[in-house]
């Protein structure tokens, strides 16, 4: 069967279009409840759209309308638009999720099911579905095993620091050694998330007499104070002084980290910077993680030093201390590896 085209989508019947319109209404309702910060990022809306597109392709696959449902890009009108409300049965959706488990990662399947359950619950509450097909044991959300952090080693982070301080001969528009070193230090020594780094403002840095802190507004708009070690403070001061020389005075509400032309740093640019540094330093980043691997390094280093999980949770901005305990387990595993390598086991 050839892949669908937009012309095919336009020719869909009213029954098909109704499902797409309902999906758009549900997504709009979810966006209305989201915070301004979440809307600016757009990650949740894109993820939900991708999940609904995946559901559409999988349903078409199990119903014989699609041969290869594994693509990552899609459009609601092309993917979900080939389904009808009548296709949303417990049996069909169970078969679709079973097919997903043969190809997609467990985290992707779990998130897709979560999105699907929200959508069907909404349609059932508004009378578009007589019963909620996901309100059955076959489609209950099973608790996921916590994923193990993918951390860098101390030698890796040292290599990133060294290469960040040296500009490459090419691609000068991307690199700014003083800023790049400050980024590595803040990520590795303060454990900020990537979106917290790009959202950080100049006035987040609170220069308290004894130990400066960064006042982070993190996931779920939860605030926390993270001490800034002196190495990170020195790197930040060098970068900010150079920034004033290059771009002029910095206001308190300005972005803490900017591009070489003064525009605020964005997530994609930050990711390219970290990946580029790793490539130049011959550091293998964990698959699927770039900036987050430095946050994992921070968490693992503290756990290795014996920091209590409750303190870890506060520093990392975890709502549940169980999430922070993963770092304790990883630190214990690393300690065993060290002892084994030294021939002490």
N, C-alpha and C positions, 0 to 999 in steps of 0.2 A: 504494500500500500504506500503510495507516495506521501511525503510530508504535507500537512495542511498548508494552505495559502490564505492570505487575507481575503482574497476573493471568495474562497470557500466559506470563511467566517461570516462574511456579509450576507451570504445566501442561506444562513442557518434559519431554522424555523423559529417561531415565537417561543416554543417550549424551551429551546436551547438558549435563546437570548434571555429568557426569564431567569435562568440560573446565573448567568453572568451578571445581570442587573442586581440580583440578590447578593452576589458576592461583593459587588462594588458598594452596595448599601452597608453590608456588614463591615467591610474595610473602613468605610467612612465613619461608621459608628465607633470603631476601635480607635481611629485617629482622633476623633473628638474627645475621647477620654485621655489621650496621651498628653504628656506635658509638652510645653514649647520646645524644651531641650531634646526630647525624644523625636519630635516632628522634624526638628532641624537635622538630626542625624539620619532619619529616614530608614534606619536599619530594620526596625520591626515591620514596617509596612512592606518593604521589599521582601523580607523573609516570608511574611504571610502570603503575599502574592505568589512567590515562588512555590510555596507549599501547596496552594490551591491549584496552580498549574500542574504540579507534580501529581496531585490527586486526579486531575482530569486525564492526564496521559496514562496513568496506571489503570484507571477505570476503563479507558478505551482499549488498553492492552488486554485486560482480562475478559472484556466483552468482544474481543476480536476486531476492534476498529484500529488498532495501532500495533506495529511490529516492534518498534524500538522506543520504549518510554523513558529511556535513561538520560535524556538531555537535561542540561541545567538551566538553559535559557528558555523563556516561554512567554506567552501572552494569554491572558484570561480568555479572550474571545476565540483564540485558536485551540487552546487546550481544554479548559473547563467548558468552553462553548460547544464542544461536541457531545456533552453529556446533558441529561435531563434530570429533573427531580426524581423521576421513576427509577433512575439508575442508583440512587442513593439508598440502597438496602444494606442491611447488616451483612448479608452473604457477599454481595459485590465488594463492599468496602474491606471486608476481611480478606478476600482473595487479593485485592489490590495491595493491601499492606503486607501480605505474605510475599507477593512478588517484589515489593520494595525491599524486603529484608534480604533477598538474594543478591542485591546489587549495591544498595546504599549503606552507608555507615549507620550503626545503631543510633547515633545522636541525630542524624538526619531523619531517620524513620520516626524517632520519638517526637521530634519537633513537628513533623508533618502530621502525625496523629493528634498532637495537641491542637494544632491549627484546625484540623478537620473537626475535632470534637467541639471546639468553640463555634465553628460555623454551623454545624448541624443543630447544636443546642439553640442557637439564635433563630434558625429557621423554624424549629419546632415550637419555640415560645411564641412565634408570630403567626403560627398556623399554616406555614408553607409546607411543613411535613407533619403528617398525623402523629407519628412517633419519632423519637430520636433514634436513628439506626446505630448510633455510637453508644447508646445507653445499654449495652449488652456486655457480658463478660468477655466476649471475644475481642472487644475493642476498648477495654479498660486500659488506662495508662499504667504501665508497670514502672516501678521505681528503677531508675537507671543506676548502674554501678558508677560511683564517682570516677571520673577520668583522672589518670595519673598526670601530674604536671610534667611538662616537657621543658626541663631546665637546662641552662648552659652551665658549664664548669667555670671555675675561677680563671683558668688559663684562657678560656674562650673570651671571657669578659675583659681580661687584661689586653688581649689581642685587639678587641674592638676599641678599647680606649686608645691604644697606641695608633691605630690606623685612623681613628676619628680626628686626631690632632694633626694629621698630615693630609693636605689637599692633594687629590690625584691630578695628573697632568691634563686630563680631559674632563668633560662634563662639569665645568666649573659653575654652571648655572644652578646645579643641584647642591653642591657641597659648600659648606661654611664651617671650617674646622672648629672654631670656638663654639659655635652653636651645636655642632654635631657631638663634640665631647660633652657639653652640658646635657644634651639629650641622653647620652649613654649613662652619665652619672646619675641623673634623676631617675631614669628607668631602673637602673641596677641597684641604686642605694636608697631609693624611696619607694619603689614598688608600685608606681602609678600605672593604671591601665592606659592603653593607647588613647582612648577617647578622653580620659582625664588630662593627658598631656596636651592634646590639641585644644581642649576647652579651657586650659589654665590661663588665668589672667595675671598680669604683672603684680596686682595687689594681693594675689593668693600667697605670695611669699611674705611671711611675717618674721621680721628680723628681731626676734627676742634676744635679750642680752646674753643669756646663757647658751641656748641652742635655738637657732632659727628653725621655723617649721613652715611647711606648706599647708595652707588651709584648703583641703581638697573637697570639691563637691562631686561625689561619685555616683555610682549606679543607684537608681531610685531616689536621686536627690539627697542622699545621705551624706552628711558632712563629717569629716574627720581631720585631725591634725597629725601630720607625719613629720617627725624630726628630719632635718636636712643635715647629713654628715658634712664635716668641714671640707672634704674633697669635692662634694657636689656644690657646696657654697662657693668655693674658689672657682670652679668651672662656670657656674652661673654668673658670678661677678665679672669674670673675664669676657664672657659672651655679651652680657648686657652693656658693659663699657664699650665694647667694639660696636655693638648695635647702635648706641647713641652716636658714635663717631660716623657711622655709615648712614643712618636713617633719621637721626634727630631724636629729640626728647621723647621719652616713653611715658604715656599716661597710665594711671592705675588700672583703668578698665581695658587697656590694650592687651592683646594676646601675649602671653609670656614667650611663646616660641613662634617665630615667623619665618617665612621663606626669604631668600636672598634679596628679593625686591620689596620686602616689607609686608607682603600679604600674609594673613594668618596661615599657620601651618595646618594642613588638612590630613585626615587619616591616611589617604592614599599616598601622599608625599612622605609622611612619616614612615610608612611601611617600606617605600622605595629606599629611603635613606638607610634604614636598619639593614635591609637586605643587601644594599650596595656595600655597606661597611663590612658585612659578613663575607661577602664575595671577595672584597679586597683583602680581608684579613685571613682568608682561607678557613673560615669558621663555618661548620655545618650547622645550620639552624634546624631545629626540630620541624618535621613536616607540618605544614599548616599553622605554624606559629613563628612570628618574627619578634615584634615588640613584646608580645606576651611571654616569650621565653626569658626575657630579662626580669619581668615581674616574678616569674617562677624562680629565677635565680635568687632574687631578694628573699622570697618566702622560704626557700630551702636553706639559704645561708643562716637566717634567723633561727629556723628550727634546728639546724645542726649545732648552733651555739646554745641551744637549750631554752630558747624563748617559749613561754607557755602559749598553748593554742589560743587562749582568750586574748592575750596581747597580740598575737598574730592576727586574729580576726579584726581587732581594732585597727591595726596598722594597715591591713590590706583592704579594709572596708567590706568584710564578709558579714552577711546577716546571720549566717549559721556557723557556729564554731566548728561543726563537723567538716565544713569545707576547708578550714585552715588545718585540720588534723591530717589532711592528705600530705601536707608538707612535712609533718613530723614523721609519717610513715616513710616518705621518700628519703628524708635525712637518715633514718635508721638503716634503710637499704644501702645508702651510699657508705655509711660507716662500716657496714659488713663487707662491702666491696673493698674498702681501704684495708681493713684487717686481713682480708683474704689475699689481696695483692702483696701485702707485707709478709705473708706466710705465717700469720699468727693464728690462723684457724685450722 
